[in-house]
Amino acid sequence: MIRVGIVDDHPLALLGLRSALEVALDISVVVTASDVDGVKADELDVLLLDLHLADDVPCFPAVRKLAPQVPVLLISAVDDPRTVAAGLAAGASAFLHKREHPQSFIDAVRQVAKPAGPRAVPVLSPREQSIVELVAQGLTHEQIGRRLLISKHTVDTYVKRARSKLGAGNKADLTRAALTYARMAA
């Protein structure tokens, strides 16, 4: 199943794109939004992103931010070649004009998802995994050390390694990453 997110500031466009994509049995639209705030790239396989959101300024910063995390398929009612080229240079995987037939959107989503392939699951050592699970349960590093019969310093080292592998900054990020990791590794 290809998990898709759609970001467009026009409610009717969101509804139409969602309806067009969900005809395909292998595509599931898991999020629709009017802006990129709150879009969780790690929960998507492809993101359809309107090139011009509310302020009519091309969303190149959003493309640069999201493209390393999820393939971005830019969509727009405007097809200025220089703007499209700049969007692709910013990291978008492809561009599709909104006047295209709905089947073109389905085909484009499949094509963009294909090169991305399955996302690599970070490999945590068994010790890192058990420590991350205990952090997610709310235990402090000292409590984890006592439970596993290791020093707090050793726990700190394992947490640091796990954060690096999972791309987690703080404890909340690590907890979210631990839950995502458990789903991905299952």
BELLINCOR-V692885 format. One record per backbone hydrogen bond with DSSP energy under -0.5 kcal/mol. NH is the residue of the N-H (numbers start at 1). CO is the residue of the C=O. E is the energy in kcal/mol with one decimal. If there is no record, write none. Layout:
# BELLINCOR-V692885
NH;CO;E + NH;CO;E
This chain:
# BELLINCOR-V692885
2;26;-3.4 + 3;1;-0.7 + 4;2;-0.6 + 4;28;-2.9 + 5;46;-2.1 + 6;31;-2.3 + 7;48;-2.8 + 8;6;-0.5 + 8;33;-2.2 + 11;9;-0.6 + 14;10;-2.2 + 15;11;-2.3 + 16;12;-2.6 + 17;13;-2.9 + 18;14;-2.5 + 19;15;-2.6 + 20;16;-2.6 + 21;17;-2.5 + 22;18;-2.5 + 23;20;-0.6 + 24;21;-1.6 + 27;24;-1.2 + 28;2;-2.9 + 30;4;-2.5 + 30;28;-0.8 + 31;4;-1.2 + 33;6;-2.3 + 39;36;-2.1 + 41;39;-1.0 + 43;40;-2.1 + 44;41;-1.9 + 45;3;-3.6 + 46;3;-1.7 + 47;71;-2.5 + 48;5;-3.2 + 49;47;-0.6 + 49;73;-2.2 + 50;7;-2.7 + 51;75;-3.0 + 53;51;-0.5 + 53;57;-0.8 + 56;53;-2.8 + 59;51;-2.2 + 60;58;-1.0 + 63;59;-1.9 + 64;60;-2.8 + 65;61;-2.0 + 66;62;-2.7 + 67;63;-2.9 + 68;64;-0.5 + 69;66;-2.0 + 70;66;-2.1 + 71;45;-0.6 + 73;47;-3.2 + 73;71;-0.5 + 74;72;-0.7 + 74;94;-2.6 + 75;49;-2.3 + 76;96;-1.3 + 84;80;-2.6 + 85;81;-2.6 + 86;82;-2.2 + 87;83;-2.1 + 88;84;-2.3 + 89;85;-2.5 + 90;86;-1.6 + 91;88;-1.2 + 92;87;-1.9 + 93;72;-2.6 + 94;72;-1.2 + 96;74;-2.1 + 98;76;-2.7 + 100;97;-1.8 + 104;101;-1.6 + 105;101;-0.9 + 105;102;-0.6 + 106;102;-1.7 + 107;103;-2.7 + 108;104;-2.4 + 109;105;-2.5 + 110;106;-2.2 + 111;107;-2.5 + 112;108;-2.9 + 113;109;-2.3 + 114;110;-2.0 + 115;111;-1.3 + 116;112;-0.9 + 117;113;-1.6 + 122;120;-0.6 + 124;122;-0.8 + 129;125;-2.9 + 130;126;-2.3 + 131;127;-2.4 + 132;128;-2.8 + 133;129;-2.2 + 134;130;-1.8 + 135;131;-2.5 + 136;132;-2.5 + 137;133;-1.1 + 138;135;-1.8 + 139;134;-2.0 + 144;140;-2.4 + 145;141;-2.4 + 146;142;-2.4 + 147;143;-2.4 + 148;144;-2.6 + 149;145;-0.9 + 150;145;-2.4 + 155;151;-2.0 + 156;152;-2.8 + 157;153;-2.0 + 158;154;-2.3 + 159;155;-2.8 + 160;156;-2.5 + 161;157;-2.2 + 162;158;-2.6 + 163;159;-2.9 + 164;160;-2.0 + 165;161;-2.4 + 166;162;-2.5 + 167;163;-1.1 + 168;163;-2.3 + 174;170;-2.5 + 175;171;-2.4 + 176;172;-2.5 + 177;173;-3.0 + 178;174;-2.4 + 179;175;-2.0 + 180;176;-2.4 + 181;177;-3.3 + 182;178;-2.3 + 183;179;-1.6 + 184;180;-2.7 + 185;181;-2.9 + 186;182;-1.0
